Structures are given as structure tokens and as C-alpha cells.
Amino acid sequence: MVTQKSRKTAWYEDPKIVGDTVYWKPKSEIWLWSAIGSFILALAINVFVPFVETVKPWAYRIVLIGFIVALIFMYFFALKWSGFRKKLYHKAQFIFTGGMVLTLWDLLTAKIGLLPLPYFPSIGEIINVMFEDRYLLAISALYSLRLFFAGLVTGAVIGLTTGTLIGWMRQWDYWLSPVIRVSGIVPAVAWLPIALVIFPNSFTTGVFLIVISSWFPVSSMTAQGIHSTPKSYFEAAKTLGADNRFLLFRVAIPHALPSLFIGVTTATAFSFTTLIVSEMVGAKAGLGFYINWAKGWGIYSKVYGAIIIIAVEFALILMLIGAVRNRVLRWQRGLLK
């Protein structure tokens, strides 16, 4: 028999979730100093343990020192700002795990050689080639971002338009819903052979594929959000004299905005995958082209470096979408538990 004292509190019963952000991880200083210690350990192992592989470690050591200095600075900054302190302590366990992963990776590759080359280069070699190819990687990242945003914005606009038509008008729902259901299950990259024939260059081909991959989630989630609008909202607006235009733009679409942002977030993930695949075929620039080129020469340290940049770009874009979502949906604060 589970007593009140022994029963664990579910996430939806936790009083700490009331508010805009939840910080449920331990908030003591121990984990933060453990995180700092994990990066100091990674630096010490890289400096004092002998290498069994030929590595240029100085760039990696600078990165580790930068992390250590930044964490110490954030600790003293957090002493004065309680909000930042909660966020920092909440992330401390994750930061500690990151430092330990770097330590283990360095040991298994450059220090022991347990993981074979060239498929598992050391983290020091990856950081070094990222520094040496910084200009090429920067140009490749800019090309990829240009292609990504061109396709995502176009696909999101088309998806918002078709989703609104499907959710609001029965005729559009009748004709477009089957098309979206069928096209949605087909991976966008499956259209690559046809797109290469139809479109004049690799850029427009990539834009088309990203539009296809982003159109489905944005359209379906927008239509779902409009369909789920309670009828009581429309009835209340009609009693106040609202016409159909007001019901659509002031009731249905605002109610669908949370679903729309879910669709945009999903489309971002799909679009990034499609972006890299499209750049691997026929493109002359971009991170996908860089990965394909490095793989062809067997330089897997460059491959890992490009993957790290892709992960950072993806995380930053999700942060940007989250910031826009919080700004647009600020009226929801205090309503959701």
C-alpha cells in the first residue's frame, strides 16, 4: 500500500511547475563545482597522460580552459542573480556529464587508442581541424543557413495558408486533406531524383525539398489547431456581432498558434535532415557538401567537426523559435499549469 509520504509526486502535481519555467534538478553548488572539476579533469588528462596518436592538442586545451573560466565566471555572476542561479544549478548535472564524456572520449582515442582510426578521431583532433578549416566551415554554414531558411520560411507560409484553408473551409478540407496525408508519409528526399531533373540548380532543388518536408507538419498542425477551437468561443464572439473574418483571424487562428509552433518545431527537425541530404547530392557548398567531401577523403575528424556545427546551429534555431513562441504566446502565461 502506497502511503502519502512514500508516494512520489508526479510532474503535474509538483508545485514547482507553476510558472514559466521548471527547475527541478538539484540546486546546490556541489554539482556546479563537480561540473567545473570535470573539465579540469579533462584538461589534466589531455596535458599529463601520454598520447598514442599524433594530435595537435593546443586548440582543444584552449577550449577547455575557456569552458572552465566561463563556468567560474557564471558561478560568481549567479551569486547576485537568483534567477540565473536556478538555471545554472539546474543545468549543472548536464554540464558535468559533458565534461566526463570529453574525458572518456580523449582517453579511449588519443590516450589509449582503443577506438580505431580514422572512424573515431580524438576530440582534440576534431577541434584542431575545426580551427584550421574555420573559414571554409563558416562559409559552408552560411550557405546551409541560407538554403535552410529559404526553404523553411517558404514551407511554413504555404503550410500556414493550406492549414488555415483546411481547418476553416470544408471544400479545401475535402480536396487537400487526402493530398497532405499521402504526401506527408513520403520522405522529402524521395523526391530528390525528380527534383534534380525539374529544377535548374542545386539551390532551388534543396529549397523545394525543404519546402516539402516543412509543409506537411505546419499545415497539419495548423488545421488541427483550428479544428480544435471550442464552439463556445465562436458562439460568444457571434453574440457580440463578430463576422466570419473576425472569427477566423481573431478566434480560430490565435487558438491554433500553439499548434502552429509545434508544427514549425517539427518542420525544423525535418528540414535540417533534408538540408544535409540535399547538399550531399549535386551541391557545391554547404555543410552537407563538406561532410560528403571529407568522407570521400577519409578525414572523419572533419566529418565530426561539421556534425558539431550542425548540432549547434540546430540548437540555436530552436532557441530562436522558442523565443518567438514565448513572445507571441505571452498571453498564455499564468493560464497553463
C-alpha positions in Angstrom: 0.0 0.0 0.0 1.4 3.4 -1.0 1.2 6.0 1.7 1.0 9.7 1.2 4.6 10.1 2.4 6.1 7.4 0.3 4.3 8.2 -2.9 6.4 10.1 -5.4 4.9 13.4 -6.7 4.0 13.4 -10.3 5.2 16.1 -12.6 1.8 17.6 -12.9 1.4 17.7 -9.1 4.7 19.3 -8.4 4.2 22.9 -7.1 7.5 23.9 -8.6 6.0 23.7 -12.1 3.7 26.7 -11.6 5.3 29.5 -13.6 7.0 29.9 -16.9 10.0 27.5 -16.3 10.6 24.4 -14.2 13.9 23.9 -12.5 13.6 20.5 -10.7 17.2 19.4 -10.7 19.3 19.8 -7.5 20.2 23.4 -6.9 23.2 23.0 -4.6 26.7 24.3 -5.5 28.1 20.7 -5.4 27.0 19.8 -8.9 28.3 23.1 -10.4 31.7 22.6 -8.8 31.6 19.0 -9.9 31.0 20.3 -13.5 33.9 22.6 -13.2 36.0 19.8 -11.9 35.1 17.5 -14.8 36.5 20.0 -17.3 39.6 20.4 -15.1 40.0 16.6 -15.2 39.6 16.6 -19.0 42.3 19.3 -19.3 44.6 17.4 -16.8 44.3 14.1 -18.7 44.9 15.8 -22.0 48.1 17.5 -20.7 49.7 14.9 -18.5 48.6 11.5 -20.0 50.9 10.5 -22.9 49.5 10.4 -26.4 49.4 7.2 -28.5 48.2 9.1 -31.6 49.6 12.2 -33.4 47.4 15.0 -32.2 47.7 18.8 -32.1 46.1 19.4 -28.7 46.5 23.2 -28.2 43.1 24.2 -29.7 41.3 21.6 -27.6 43.1 22.8 -24.5 42.2 26.4 -25.2 38.5 25.4 -25.5 38.7 23.5 -22.2 40.3 26.5 -20.4 37.6 28.7 -21.9 34.9 26.4 -20.5 36.5 26.4 -17.1 36.9 30.2 -16.9 33.3 30.7 -18.2 31.8 28.4 -15.6 33.7 30.1 -12.8 32.6 33.5 -14.0 29.0 32.2 -14.2 29.2 31.0 -10.7 30.2 34.4 -9.3 27.6 36.0 -11.5 24.9 33.6 -10.2 25.6 34.7 -6.6 24.0 38.0 -7.3 21.2 36.9 -9.6 18.9 34.2 -8.2 17.1 33.6 -11.5 20.3 32.8 -13.3 21.5 30.8 -10.4 18.4 28.5 -10.6 19.1 27.9 -14.3 22.8 27.3 -13.8 22.3 24.9 -11.0 19.6 23.1 -12.9 22.0 22.5 -15.8 25.0 21.6 -13.7 24.4 17.8 -13.9 24.2 18.0 -17.7 27.4 20.1 -17.8 29.2 17.6 -15.5 28.2 14.8 -17.8 29.5 16.7 -20.8 32.9 17.1 -19.2 33.1 13.4 -18.3 32.2 12.5 -21.9 35.0 14.6 -23.2 37.4 13.0 -20.7 36.3 9.5 -21.6 36.5 10.3 -25.4 40.0 11.6 -25.0 41.1 8.5 -23.1 39.6 6.0 -25.5 41.1 7.7 -28.6 44.2 9.8 -28.3 45.4 8.3 -24.9 44.7 4.6 -25.2 43.8 4.1 -28.9 41.0 1.7 -28.1 38.7 3.2 -30.7 40.3 2.8 -34.2 41.2 5.5 -36.6 40.1 7.0 -38.9 36.5 6.4 -37.8 36.9 7.6 -34.2 39.3 10.6 -34.1 40.1 12.2 -30.8 38.2 15.3 -29.7 41.5 17.2 -29.8 41.9 16.4 -33.5 38.3 17.4 -34.2 38.7 20.8 -32.5 42.0 21.3 -34.3 40.6 20.7 -37.8 37.6 22.9 -37.0 40.1 25.7 -36.2 42.1 25.0 -39.3 39.0 24.9 -41.6 37.2 27.7 -39.7 36.8 29.9 -42.8 35.6 27.0 -45.0 33.3 25.8 -42.3 31.9 29.3 -41.7 31.2 29.7 -45.4 29.6 26.3 -45.5 27.4 27.1 -42.5 26.2 30.3 -44.1 25.3 28.5 -47.3 23.4 25.9 -45.4 21.6 28.5 -43.3 20.6 30.5 -46.4 19.2 27.3 -48.0 17.5 26.2 -44.8 15.7 29.5 -44.1 14.7 29.9 -47.7 13.0 26.5 -47.7 11.6 26.6 -44.1 10.1 30.1 -44.4 8.5 29.3 -47.8 7.2 25.9 -46.5 5.9 27.4 -43.3 4.0 30.2 -45.2 2.5 27.6 -47.6 1.7 25.3 -44.7 0.0 28.1 -42.7 -2.1 29.0 -45.7 -3.2 25.5 -46.6 -3.7 24.5 -42.9 -5.9 27.5 -42.4 -7.9 26.7 -45.5 -8.3 23.0 -44.5 -9.3 23.9 -40.9 -11.8 26.6 -41.9 -13.4 25.5 -45.2 -14.9 22.1 -45.9 -14.2 22.2 -49.6 -10.5 22.7 -49.0 -10.5 20.1 -46.4 -12.2 17.7 -48.8 -9.5 18.2 -51.5 -6.3 18.9 -49.6 -6.5 16.6 -46.6 -6.0 13.4 -48.7 -3.1 15.0 -50.5 -1.4 16.0 -47.3 -2.0 12.6 -45.7 -0.4 10.9 -48.7 2.5 13.3 -49.3 3.2 13.5 -45.6 4.3 9.9 -45.3 6.7 10.2 -48.2 10.1 11.4 -47.1 11.1 14.6 -48.8 14.4 13.1 -50.0 12.5 10.6 -52.0 11.6 13.4 -54.4 15.3 14.1 -55.0 15.7 12.3 -58.4 12.7 14.1 -59.8 13.7 17.5 -58.3 17.2 17.3 -59.9 15.5 16.9 -63.3 12.9 19.6 -62.8 14.9 22.4 -61.2 17.8 24.2 -62.8 20.3 24.1 -59.9 21.1 22.5 -56.6 19.9 25.5 -54.6 16.3 25.5 -55.9 16.3 21.7 -55.6 17.2 22.0 -52.0 14.6 24.7 -51.4 11.9 22.5 -53.0 12.8 19.5 -50.8 12.9 21.6 -47.6 9.5 23.1 -48.5 8.1 19.6 -49.0 9.5 18.5 -45.6 8.2 21.6 -43.7 4.9 22.0 -45.4 3.2 18.8 -44.0 3.8 19.3 -40.3 3.0 23.1 -40.3 -0.2 22.5 -42.4 -1.5 19.5 -40.4 -0.8 21.1 -37.0 -2.4 24.4 -38.1 -5.5 22.6 -39.3 -5.7 20.6 -36.2 -5.5 23.7 -34.0 -8.3 25.4 -35.9 -10.5 22.3 -35.8 -10.0 22.0 -32.0 -11.2 25.6 -31.3 -14.2 25.2 -28.9 -17.5 26.1 -30.4 -18.3 28.2 -27.4 -15.6 30.7 -28.5 -17.3 31.2 -31.8 -20.8 31.5 -30.2 -19.6 34.0 -27.7 -18.0 36.1 -30.5 -21.1 35.9 -32.6 -23.3 37.2 -29.8 -21.0 40.3 -29.8 -21.6 40.8 -33.5 -18.5 39.2 -35.0 -18.4 38.2 -38.7 -16.6 35.3 -40.3 -13.5 37.3 -40.9 -13.3 38.2 -37.2 -13.9 34.6 -36.2 -11.1 33.4 -38.4 -8.4 35.9 -37.6 -9.3 36.8 -34.0 -10.6 33.5 -32.7 -9.6 30.4 -34.8 -6.0 31.4 -35.8 -5.0 32.7 -32.4 -6.3 29.4 -30.9 -4.2 27.5 -33.4 -0.9 29.3 -32.7 0.4 26.9 -30.1 -0.2 24.0 -32.5 1.4 26.1 -35.3 4.6 26.5 -33.3 4.6 22.7 -32.6 4.4 22.2 -36.4 7.2 24.7 -37.0 9.5 23.0 -34.5 8.8 19.6 -36.1 9.4 21.1 -39.5 12.7 22.5 -38.4 13.9 19.0 -37.5 12.7 17.5 -40.8 14.1 20.4 -42.7 17.6 20.0 -41.2 17.7 16.4 -42.2 16.6 17.2 -45.7 19.0 20.0 -45.9 22.1 17.9 -45.2 20.9 15.1 -47.6 20.2 17.6 -50.4 23.6 19.2 -50.1 25.3 15.8 -50.4 24.0 15.4 -53.9 25.0 18.0 -56.6 25.7 20.9 -54.2 28.9 22.8 -54.4 28.8 24.3 -50.9 27.2 23.8 -47.5 27.8 21.6 -44.6 26.3 18.5 -46.3 28.8 19.1 -49.2 31.6 19.5 -46.7 30.7 16.2 -44.9 30.5 14.3 -48.2 33.8 15.7 -49.4 35.6 14.9 -46.1 34.1 11.4 -46.1 35.4 10.8 -49.6 38.9 11.6 -48.4 38.5 9.5 -45.2 39.1 12.6 -42.9 36.5 11.7 -40.3 37.7 14.4 -38.0 36.3 17.0 -40.4 33.0 15.0 -40.6 32.6 15.2 -36.8 33.5 18.9 -36.8 30.7 19.6 -39.3 28.3 17.5 -37.3 29.1 19.6 -34.2 28.4 22.8 -36.1 25.1 21.3 -37.4 24.1 20.5 -33.8 25.0 24.0 -32.6 23.0 25.6 -35.5 20.0 23.4 -34.8 20.1 24.2 -31.1 20.3 28.0 -31.8 17.5 27.9 -34.3 15.3 26.0 -31.8 16.2 28.7 -29.2 15.2 31.4 -31.7 11.8 29.6 -32.4 11.3 29.2 -28.7 11.9 32.9 -28.0 9.5 33.9 -30.8 6.9 31.5 -29.4 7.2 32.8 -25.9 6.8 36.3 -27.2 3.8 35.6 -29.4 2.1 33.4 -26.8 2.9 35.6 -23.8 -0.8 35.8 -23.2 -0.8 32.2 -22.1 1.4 32.9 -19.1 -0.4 32.0 -15.9 -3.1 30.1 -17.8 -1.2 26.8 -18.3 -0.3 24.6 -15.4 
